[in-house]
Amino acid sequence: MKNILVLGAGQSSPYLIKYLLDSASENSWFVTVADMNCELASSRINGNPNGNAVEFDVNDEKLRNTLIKNSDIVINFLAPPFQYLIALDCLQHSKHMISASYENPRVAELHRDAMRKGILILNEMGLDPGIDHMSAIRIINKIRERNGEIHSFISYGSGIPAPEVNANPLNYCLTWNPRNVVMAGEAGAQYMELGKIKLLPHYEVFQRTWSVDVDGVGTLEAYPNRDSLIYLDVFKLQKLHTMIRGTLRYPGWSETWNQIVRLGIPNETLKIPELCKRTYAEFTEMFLPLNASGTKFSARLANFLGINPTGKIMQNIKWLGLLDDKLIGGNPKTPAEVMVRLMSEKMMLPKGARDMVVLIHEIEAKFPNEKKREKIVSTLVEYGEPDGLTAISKTVGLPAAIAAKLILHGEIPLTGCHIPTHPMIYTKVLNELETFGIKFSERVEKI
């Protein structure tokens, strides 16, 4: 019997765990789900005899190593900062590891060590990153088979409420790790547009937005996502004039979030004493200078940010609760943790509502002996189940689950540190995803 260890039972894990448990008997494997919230982990198991829940603190070195040592493969759904730690433990015990998070550069440096140990450390095996990479490289390779030359690559990803959901003024609901939402754009962004490299610090990411029309959905708003330029090498695209990866939100999100960033709230470094005893208004006041003009707090805040004190952005900030006299409570240490707590209270998906996942590739290519270029537009729109499994859970969890099955069956005989751009990975995973209805629609335009 093979033992599968799942670290983390958060919002992205339910479909992953369900797939593994549903397949456990026929594949002769046992699933252990480890999470700090043992009750949550138990709910994911839901009484299945092929699974077990364990209370787990990632800082408990003895327990962490015991669980990993006793497993055949580790699926790491913990927050990104723990990726390197878990990878080191998997290396020590010669265990395969899968993660849905962006590959940490320090983890990538373990490539030769993982090869020597004969293990596969597979990162970016979720939705975005994950399905986006696999679907993109499939299109790119088809273009190369026709001797095409790619000139422009633009890709978008998003996990948002379905269009009919109107839950709050920001038109956004949390369906995945709220920490990742709060810290989005923390490292800034860089991309290439018409041959020019563009750099954005964190405080400008949400100012650089543009509209994107999505088939069957409508107009969304994009902002640059992280470092687009690393994918020039990943996809071996050296003759491009445009390389952009963007995140999609409903229009209006970025103008409000930009002010949250300008205040400095997405900060995981500063530890503020006794935050739990402060009100949200007192917390927000901390970010204003002593000489901020205005008698009312809301006026001082608006003047400091340079926004209309009665406008839409200020109304959104008020709705979030950042001006409330309510005690923060809990045990937050940093400004980012306060924001995570606040958003988790205010921005969950309402009862009866469903979420939506969107992935889009827009790839322009020139082919030999053709006067016009082609623009391939490939779109995935996936909806969750009202009051059931979310689209995020399905599209993040399924790729990791399928990859785990393939590795345990010996169908991905790779070693070292990889992301899913190898045909041995993406061909098989995309084929099985299509059996679950996760399939892109494509159209080709002559330009």
C-alpha positions as CSV (number, residue, x, y, z in Angstrom):
1,M,0.0,0.0,0.0
2,K,1.2,3.5,-0.9
3,N,0.9,6.3,1.6
4,I,0.0,9.8,0.4
5,L,0.6,12.7,2.7
6,V,-1.4,15.9,2.1
7,L,-0.1,18.9,4.0
8,G,-2.8,21.6,4.3
9,A,-6.5,21.2,4.3
10,G,-7.4,24.8,3.2
11,Q,-9.8,26.0,0.5
12,S,-7.8,24.7,-2.4
13,S,-7.6,21.1,-1.0
14,P,-11.2,19.6,-1.0
15,Y,-11.2,18.3,-4.7
16,L,-7.6,17.0,-4.3
17,I,-8.5,15.0,-1.2
18,K,-11.8,13.8,-2.7
19,Y,-10.0,12.5,-5.9
20,L,-7.4,10.7,-3.8
21,L,-9.9,9.1,-1.5
22,D,-12.3,8.1,-4.3
23,S,-9.3,6.4,-6.0
24,A,-7.8,4.9,-2.9
25,S,-9.3,1.4,-3.0
26,E,-8.5,0.7,-6.7
27,N,-5.0,2.1,-6.4
28,S,-4.2,0.6,-3.0
29,W,-3.2,3.8,-1.3
30,F,-3.9,5.5,2.0
31,V,-4.3,9.3,2.4
32,T,-3.2,11.3,5.5
33,V,-4.3,14.9,5.7
34,A,-2.3,17.0,8.1
35,D,-3.4,20.5,9.1
36,M,-3.2,22.8,12.1
37,N,-7.0,22.6,12.3
38,C,-7.6,18.8,12.8
39,E,-11.3,19.3,12.7
40,L,-11.0,20.8,9.2
41,A,-8.8,18.0,8.1
42,S,-11.3,15.4,9.4
43,S,-14.1,17.1,7.5
44,R,-12.1,16.7,4.3
45,I,-11.7,12.9,5.0
46,N,-15.5,12.7,5.8
47,G,-15.3,9.3,7.4
48,N,-13.6,7.6,4.5
49,P,-11.7,4.5,5.8
50,N,-8.9,5.1,3.4
51,G,-7.9,8.4,5.0
52,N,-6.8,9.8,8.3
53,A,-6.6,13.3,9.8
54,V,-3.6,14.5,11.8
55,E,-3.2,17.7,13.8
56,F,-0.1,19.3,12.4
57,D,2.1,22.3,13.2
58,V,4.7,22.8,10.4
59,N,7.1,24.0,13.0
60,D,7.0,20.7,14.8
61,E,10.2,19.2,13.3
62,K,9.8,15.7,14.8
63,L,6.2,15.3,13.7
64,R,6.9,16.8,10.3
65,N,9.8,14.4,9.6
66,T,7.9,11.4,10.9
67,L,4.9,12.1,8.6
68,I,7.2,12.6,5.6
69,K,9.3,9.6,6.3
70,N,6.3,7.3,6.5
71,S,4.9,8.6,3.2
72,D,5.6,7.6,-0.4
73,I,4.7,11.1,-1.8
74,V,4.0,14.5,-0.2
75,I,1.5,16.9,-1.7
76,N,2.3,20.2,-0.1
77,F,-0.6,22.6,0.0
78,L,0.8,24.8,2.8
79,A,1.5,28.5,2.2
80,P,4.4,29.3,-0.2
81,P,6.9,30.3,2.5
82,F,7.0,26.6,3.6
83,Q,7.9,25.2,0.2
84,Y,11.6,25.1,0.7
85,L,11.4,23.6,4.2
86,I,9.1,20.7,3.0
87,A,11.3,20.2,-0.1
88,L,14.4,19.8,2.2
89,D,12.6,17.2,4.3
90,C,11.4,15.3,1.3
91,L,15.0,15.4,-0.1
92,Q,16.3,14.1,3.2
93,H,13.9,11.1,3.3
94,S,14.0,10.5,-0.5
95,K,10.2,11.3,-1.0
96,H,8.6,12.8,-4.1
97,M,6.9,16.2,-3.5
98,I,4.2,18.1,-5.4
99,S,3.3,21.7,-4.8
100,A,0.8,24.0,-6.4
101,S,2.8,27.2,-5.5
102,Y,5.3,29.1,-7.7
103,E,8.7,27.4,-7.5
104,N,10.9,29.0,-4.9
105,P,14.3,29.7,-6.5
106,R,16.0,28.0,-3.5
107,V,13.9,24.9,-4.3
108,A,15.0,25.0,-8.0
109,E,18.6,24.9,-6.7
110,L,17.9,21.4,-5.2
111,H,17.6,20.0,-8.8
112,R,20.8,18.0,-8.8
113,D,20.3,16.8,-5.2
114,A,16.8,15.5,-6.1
115,M,18.2,13.8,-9.2
116,R,20.9,12.0,-7.1
117,K,18.1,10.9,-4.6
118,G,16.0,9.7,-7.5
119,I,13.0,11.8,-6.5
120,L,10.7,14.3,-8.4
121,I,10.0,17.7,-6.8
122,L,7.2,19.0,-9.0
123,N,6.1,22.6,-8.4
124,E,3.5,24.9,-10.0
125,M,1.2,22.0,-10.3
126,G,-2.1,23.8,-9.8
127,L,-4.2,26.2,-11.7
128,D,-2.2,29.4,-12.1
129,P,0.6,28.3,-12.0
130,G,-0.1,24.9,-13.4
131,I,-2.9,24.4,-15.9
132,D,-1.8,27.7,-17.5
133,H,1.7,26.5,-18.1
134,M,0.6,23.1,-19.5
135,S,-2.0,24.5,-21.8
136,A,0.4,27.2,-23.0
137,I,3.3,24.9,-23.8
138,R,0.9,22.6,-25.7
139,I,-0.1,25.5,-28.0
140,I,3.5,26.7,-28.3
141,N,4.6,23.2,-29.4
142,K,1.8,22.9,-31.9
143,I,3.0,26.2,-33.4
144,R,6.5,25.0,-33.6
145,E,5.4,21.8,-35.4
146,R,4.2,24.1,-38.1
147,N,7.5,26.0,-38.1
148,G,5.8,29.0,-36.7
149,E,7.6,31.9,-35.0
150,I,5.9,33.3,-31.9
151,H,6.0,37.1,-31.6
152,S,3.6,37.8,-28.7
153,F,2.5,35.8,-25.6
154,I,-0.1,37.3,-23.3
155,S,-1.7,35.1,-20.6
156,Y,-4.4,35.8,-18.0
157,G,-5.6,33.9,-14.9
158,S,-8.3,34.5,-12.3
159,G,-10.4,33.0,-9.6
160,I,-13.4,35.2,-8.9
161,P,-17.1,35.0,-8.2
162,A,-19.4,34.0,-11.0
163,P,-20.9,37.0,-12.9
164,E,-24.3,36.6,-11.3
165,V,-22.8,36.9,-7.8
166,N,-23.0,40.4,-6.4
167,A,-21.9,39.8,-2.8
168,N,-20.1,43.0,-1.9
169,P,-19.0,46.4,-3.3
170,L,-15.6,45.0,-4.4
171,N,-17.2,42.2,-6.3
172,Y,-14.7,39.7,-5.0
173,C,-14.9,36.7,-2.7
174,L,-12.3,34.5,-1.1
175,T,-12.2,31.0,-2.5
176,W,-8.5,30.3,-1.9
177,N,-5.8,31.2,0.7
178,P,-6.6,34.8,1.8
179,R,-2.9,35.4,2.6
180,N,-2.1,35.1,-1.1
181,V,-4.8,37.7,-2.0
182,V,-3.5,40.2,0.5
183,M,0.1,39.7,-0.6
184,A,-0.5,39.7,-4.3
185,G,2.0,41.9,-6.1
186,E,4.3,42.0,-3.1
187,A,7.4,41.6,-5.3
188,G,6.3,44.0,-7.9
189,A,6.1,42.9,-11.6
190,Q,8.0,43.0,-14.8
191,Y,7.0,42.2,-18.4
192,M,7.9,43.0,-22.0
193,E,5.7,45.1,-24.3
194,L,6.6,45.8,-27.9
195,G,10.2,45.0,-27.2
196,K,10.5,47.2,-24.1
197,I,10.9,45.7,-20.6
198,K,8.6,47.4,-18.0
199,L,9.2,47.3,-14.3
200,L,6.7,47.9,-11.6
201,P,7.3,48.2,-7.8
202,H,4.7,46.8,-5.5
203,Y,3.0,50.2,-5.0
204,E,2.4,50.6,-8.7
205,V,1.2,47.1,-9.7
206,F,-2.5,48.0,-9.2
207,Q,-2.2,51.2,-11.1
208,R,-1.2,49.5,-14.4
209,T,-4.5,48.0,-15.4
210,W,-6.3,47.4,-18.7
211,S,-9.6,45.9,-19.9
212,V,-9.9,42.3,-21.2
213,D,-13.0,41.0,-22.9
214,V,-13.7,37.3,-22.0
215,D,-15.9,35.2,-24.2
216,G,-19.2,34.4,-22.4
217,V,-18.2,36.5,-19.3
218,G,-17.8,40.1,-20.3
219,T,-15.2,42.8,-19.6
220,L,-12.7,42.1,-16.8
221,E,-9.7,44.2,-15.6
222,A,-6.1,42.9,-15.7
223,Y,-3.0,43.9,-13.8
224,P,0.6,42.5,-14.3
225,N,1.4,39.3,-12.5
226,R,4.8,38.8,-11.0
227,D,7.8,38.2,-13.2
228,S,6.6,37.5,-16.8
229,L,10.2,37.4,-18.2
230,I,11.2,34.2,-16.5
231,Y,8.9,32.4,-19.0
232,L,11.0,33.5,-21.9
233,D,13.4,30.8,-20.9
234,V,10.8,28.4,-19.5
235,F,8.9,28.3,-22.8
236,K,12.1,29.0,-24.9
237,L,10.6,32.1,-26.5
238,Q,13.6,34.3,-27.5
239,K,12.2,36.2,-30.5
240,L,9.2,37.8,-28.7
241,H,8.4,41.4,-28.6
242,T,5.6,41.0,-26.0
243,M,5.5,38.7,-22.9
244,I,2.8,39.5,-20.3
245,R,1.2,37.4,-17.7
246,G,-1.8,39.2,-16.0
247,T,-4.3,38.6,-13.2
248,L,-8.0,39.3,-13.9
249,R,-10.5,40.9,-11.5
250,Y,-13.8,42.6,-12.0
251,P,-13.5,46.3,-12.9
252,G,-12.9,48.5,-9.8
253,W,-11.0,46.1,-7.7
254,S,-7.6,47.5,-8.5
255,E,-8.4,51.1,-7.8
256,T,-9.4,50.2,-4.2
257,W,-6.7,47.7,-3.6
258,N,-4.1,50.2,-4.8
259,Q,-5.0,52.4,-1.9
260,I,-4.6,49.5,0.6
261,V,-1.1,48.9,-0.9
262,R,-0.3,52.6,-0.7
263,L,-1.2,52.6,3.0
264,G,1.3,49.8,3.5
265,I,-1.1,47.2,4.9
266,P,0.2,44.2,2.9
267,N,3.2,43.8,5.2
268,E,4.3,40.5,6.7
269,T,7.5,41.9,8.2
270,L,6.6,44.4,10.9
271,K,5.3,42.9,14.1
272,I,3.0,45.3,16.0
273,P,2.5,44.8,19.7
274,E,-1.0,44.0,21.1
275,L,-2.7,44.4,17.7
276,C,-5.6,42.3,19.0
277,K,-6.5,45.1,21.5
278,R,-6.7,47.8,18.9
279,T,-9.7,48.8,16.9
280,Y,-9.5,48.6,13.1
281,A,-9.7,52.4,13.0
282,E,-6.7,52.7,15.4
283,F,-4.9,50.2,13.2
284,T,-5.5,52.2,10.0
285,E,-4.6,55.4,11.8
286,M,-1.1,54.0,12.4
287,F,-0.4,54.4,8.7
288,L,-1.1,58.1,8.7
289,P,1.4,60.8,9.6
290,L,0.8,62.9,12.8
291,N,0.3,66.0,10.7
292,A,-2.4,64.5,8.4
293,S,-4.9,67.3,7.7
294,G,-8.5,67.0,8.5
295,T,-10.6,66.8,11.7
296,K,-12.5,63.6,11.0
297,F,-10.5,60.4,10.6
298,S,-12.1,59.6,7.3
299,A,-11.1,63.1,6.0
300,R,-7.5,62.6,7.2
301,L,-7.4,59.3,5.4
302,A,-8.9,60.6,2.2
303,N,-6.5,63.7,2.2
304,F,-3.5,61.5,2.8
305,L,-4.4,59.1,-0.1
306,G,-5.6,61.9,-2.3
307,I,-9.0,60.4,-2.9
308,N,-12.6,61.7,-2.8
309,P,-13.8,61.5,0.8
310,T,-17.3,60.5,-0.3
311,G,-16.3,58.6,-3.5
312,K,-16.4,54.9,-4.4
313,I,-12.9,54.0,-3.1
314,M,-13.6,55.5,0.3
315,Q,-16.9,53.7,0.5
316,N,-15.1,50.5,-0.3
317,I,-12.5,51.1,2.4
318,K,-15.3,51.8,4.9
319,W,-17.2,48.7,3.8
320,L,-14.1,46.6,4.4
321,G,-14.2,47.8,8.0
322,L,-10.9,49.7,8.2
323,L,-12.6,52.7,9.8
324,D,-14.6,50.7,12.4
325,D,-14.3,51.0,16.1
326,K,-14.5,47.2,16.4
327,L,-11.7,45.4,18.2
328,I,-9.5,43.4,15.9
329,G,-9.3,40.4,18.3
330,G,-7.6,37.1,17.5
331,N,-3.9,36.9,17.5
332,P,-2.6,38.9,14.5
333,K,1.0,40.0,14.6
334,T,1.5,41.9,11.4
335,P,-0.6,44.3,9.3
336,A,-1.1,41.6,6.6
337,E,-2.5,39.3,9.2
338,V,-5.0,41.9,10.2
339,M,-6.1,42.3,6.6
340,V,-6.4,38.5,6.2
341,R,-8.6,38.4,9.3
342,L,-10.8,41.3,8.1
343,M,-11.2,39.9,4.6
344,S,-12.0,36.4,5.9
345,E,-14.9,37.9,7.9
346,K,-16.2,40.1,5.1
347,M,-15.5,38.5,1.8
348,M,-16.4,34.8,1.9
349,L,-18.5,33.3,-0.9
350,P,-22.2,33.7,0.1
351,K,-24.5,30.7,0.6
352,G,-25.9,29.5,-2.7
353,A,-23.3,31.3,-4.8
354,R,-20.6,29.8,-7.1
355,D,-17.1,30.9,-8.1
356,M,-15.5,31.0,-11.5
357,V,-12.0,30.3,-12.9
358,V,-10.8,32.0,-16.0
359,L,-7.6,31.2,-18.0
360,I,-6.8,32.9,-21.3
361,H,-3.8,32.7,-23.7
362,E,-3.4,35.1,-26.6
363,I,-0.5,34.0,-28.7
364,E,0.5,35.7,-32.0
365,A,2.7,33.7,-34.5
366,K,4.0,34.1,-38.0
367,F,4.2,31.0,-40.3
368,P,6.5,30.5,-43.3
369,N,5.0,31.6,-46.7
370,E,2.0,33.3,-45.0
371,K,1.4,37.0,-45.4
372,K,-0.7,37.3,-42.3
373,R,0.0,36.4,-38.7
374,E,-2.3,34.2,-36.6
375,K,-3.6,35.0,-33.2
376,I,-4.6,32.0,-31.2
377,V,-7.0,32.8,-28.4
378,S,-7.4,29.8,-26.0
379,T,-10.0,30.2,-23.1
380,L,-11.0,28.2,-20.1
381,V,-14.0,29.2,-18.0
382,E,-14.9,26.8,-15.2
383,Y,-17.7,27.3,-12.7
384,G,-17.9,25.9,-9.2
385,E,-21.0,24.2,-7.6
386,P,-23.3,26.4,-5.5
387,D,-22.7,25.4,-1.8
388,G,-20.4,22.6,-3.1
389,L,-16.9,22.2,-4.4
390,T,-15.4,25.4,-5.8
391,A,-13.9,25.9,-9.3
392,I,-10.7,26.9,-7.5
393,S,-10.6,23.7,-5.5
394,K,-11.2,21.6,-8.7
395,T,-8.7,23.4,-10.9
396,V,-5.9,23.7,-8.3
397,G,-6.4,20.3,-6.7
398,L,-7.0,18.0,-9.7
399,P,-3.6,18.7,-11.5
400,A,-1.8,17.9,-8.3
401,A,-3.9,14.8,-7.6
402,I,-3.5,13.5,-11.2
403,A,0.3,14.1,-11.0
404,A,0.5,12.2,-7.8
405,K,-1.3,9.2,-9.3
406,L,1.0,9.2,-12.4
407,I,4.1,9.4,-10.2
408,L,3.0,6.5,-8.0
409,H,2.2,4.5,-11.1
410,G,5.7,5.2,-12.5
411,E,4.2,7.1,-15.5
412,I,6.4,10.2,-14.9
413,P,9.9,8.8,-14.6
414,L,11.5,12.2,-14.1
415,T,13.8,13.2,-11.3
416,G,15.0,16.6,-10.1
417,C,13.0,19.8,-9.7
418,H,10.5,20.6,-12.4
419,I,7.5,22.6,-13.3
420,P,4.9,20.9,-15.6
421,T,6.3,22.0,-19.0
422,H,7.7,18.6,-19.9
423,P,5.5,16.6,-22.4
424,M,5.6,13.6,-20.2
425,I,3.7,15.6,-17.6
426,Y,1.4,18.0,-19.4
427,T,0.2,15.6,-22.1
428,K,-1.1,13.0,-19.6
429,V,-2.4,15.6,-17.1
430,L,-4.3,17.7,-19.6
431,N,-5.9,14.6,-21.2
432,E,-7.3,13.5,-17.8
433,L,-8.4,17.0,-16.9
434,E,-10.5,17.0,-20.1
435,T,-12.4,14.0,-18.8
436,F,-13.4,16.2,-15.9
437,G,-14.7,18.9,-18.3
438,I,-11.6,21.1,-17.8
439,K,-11.1,22.0,-21.5
440,F,-10.0,25.1,-23.4
441,S,-11.9,26.5,-26.3
442,E,-9.8,27.9,-29.1
443,R,-10.3,30.4,-31.9
444,V,-7.8,31.6,-34.5
445,E,-7.8,35.1,-36.0
446,K,-5.8,36.3,-39.0
447,I,-4.1,39.6,-38.2
